[in-house]
């Protein structure tokens, strides 16, 4: 079962072998034994990787749940499991708007993992090897690290109550042109795609270097802001801001999982956190009409 779960997660018998401290041949044999026992093929063997079959994908959640239940039963019978510290490094906007409102859900499922969430202010002071999960927004690639796409991003335009009170609702893209706005460094192209080609200059424009600052200014002032849609979800659903237009725009930037080229495989606690992020992505409905 361990060989199956590791190979499914890593999409490689060799990588699973390295994690489990076994030979690739042993991992392959254990999976073949499991397939023989079940009477089905769980993996498609490709030239450089393996992929779960449809039955394999259906079987995987049950295997993972069984591991979780076994850990809970072990803790209940034999005492608490050893606590682990997990260090997650990311940018302040992602940490504040996406992780912080939801992190209690991860802690409820994984009470033995003590989470340390660090952002730009302190992250550079961390010694090498102390970061377990490194999440970065950008376009990549980055020198000296491998990057794995975590999720694509779309942008939305938001404003707060003060903007509505002064200017009224936005009825079209052209409506936005002359209205005051906040621009996030690096996201200039989004405004250019939203506004018509002959757009006039805004009444005033403010430039900030984080989506968090732009979102807070939209909530407190009479400006519009373009921010990543996932960053705005909590603020929109709690009524602090609202969507100026009920649609999204694809962003050139995305969120990536970074890892040094010579880094070992993720720890068990890091894998648990990444699985939770994936489940969060699947369960949290986006705002507006997603467009390509």
C-alpha positions, 0 to 999 in steps of 0.5 A, spaced: 500 500 500 505 504 501 509 503 495 502 504 491 501 511 494 508 513 494 508 511 486 501 514 485 503 521 488 510 521 485 508 518 478 514 514 478 517 507 481 524 510 482 522 516 486 517 512 490 523 507 491 527 513 494 522 515 498 521 508 501 528 506 501 527 501 497 530 499 490 525 500 484 525 493 482 522 492 489 517 497 489 515 495 482 514 488 484 510 490 490 505 494 486 504 488 481 503 483 487 497 488 489 495 488 482 495 481 482 491 481 488 486 486 486 485 483 479 486 490 476 491 494 473 493 500 477 498 504 473 499 505 466 507 504 465 510 509 460 517 511 458 519 515 463 513 515 468 507 512 470 500 514 470 494 511 474 489 508 471 481 510 472 481 504 477 487 506 480 485 514 481 478 511 484 482 507 489 487 512 491 483 516 496 481 510 500 488 508 501 490 515 503 484 515 508 486 508 511 493 511 512 490 517 516 485 512 520 491 508 522 495 514 524 489 516 528 487 509 531 495 508 533 495 515 537 488 513 540 491 506 543 499 508 544 499 515 545 500 522 541 504 521 535 511 525 535 509 532 533 512 535 526 514 542 524 512 544 517 515 551 515 511 554 509 514 560 505 510 564 501 508 571 499 505 576 504 498 576 499 498 569 498 499 568 506 494 573 508 488 572 503 488 565 501 492 561 507 490 565 513 482 564 513 483 557 511 489 554 515 485 552 521 482 547 516 488 544 515 490 544 523 483 540 524 485 534 520 493 534 522 493 536 529 500 533 530 503 538 525 505 545 527 505 550 522 510 555 521 508 560 515 513 565 513 513 571 508 518 576 505 520 579 511 523 574 515 524 568 509 531 570 507 533 569 514 532 562 514 538 557 513 538 553 507 534 546 508 529 549 513 523 551 508 519 545 507 514 548 502 516 554 498 510 557 494 512 563 489 507 567 484 511 569 478 512 567 471 518 562 472 523 559 471 527 561 476 535 559 477 537 554 481 530 551 483 525 546 480 518 549 479 512 545 479 505 549 477 501 549 483 495 553 480 494 558 474 491 565 476 485 569 474 484 577 475 478 580 478 476 588 478 474 589 485 471 596 489 469 597 496 462 601 498 466 608 498 467 607 490 459 605 489 457 611 493 461 616 489 461 613 482 455 608 482 456 601 479 460 599 473 456 598 467 462 596 462 469 596 461 469 603 458 466 605 465 472 603 469 477 608 464 476 614 468 475 612 475 481 612 480 484 605 481 490 601 484 495 598 480 500 592 482 507 592 480 507 586 475 500 586 473 500 592 468 498 588 463 491 586 466 489 593 466 491 594 459 487 588 457 481 590 461 480 597 458 479 599 451 484 601 447 482 609 447 481 609 454 482 616 457 487 617 463 484 615 470 482 621 475 488 618 479 492 612 480 496 609 485 501 603 484 503 598 490 507 592 490 502 587 493 495 585 492 494 585 499 495 593 499 491 593 493 485 589 496 485 593 502 485 600 499 479 598 495 476 596 501 477 602 505 477 608 499 474 609 493 478 606 488 478 600 483 483 594 484 485 589 479 487 583 484 488 575 483 481 572 484 483 567 489 486 573 493 479 576 493 474 571 495 474 572 502 473 579 502 468 579 496 464 573 500 464 577 507 462 584 503 468 588 504 469 589 497 465 587 491 466 585 483 466 591 479 465 586 473 462 579 473 468 576 470 475 574 470 481 575 466 487 570 465 494 572 468 500 571 465 503 570 473 501 563 476 503 560 483 509 555 483 512 550 488 519 551 488 525 546 490 532 546 490 535 542 484 539 538 490 533 537 495 530 531 497 523 529 496 518 532 500 517 530 508 510 526 510 508 533 513 509 537 507 506 532 502 500 532 507 500 540 506 500 540 499 494 535 498 490 539 502 492 545 498 490 541 492 483 539 495 482 546 497 483 548 490 478 543 488 473 545 493 473 553 493 468 555 488 471 561 484 468 568 483 465 571 477 465 568 470 472 564 468 474 566 461 480 564 457 
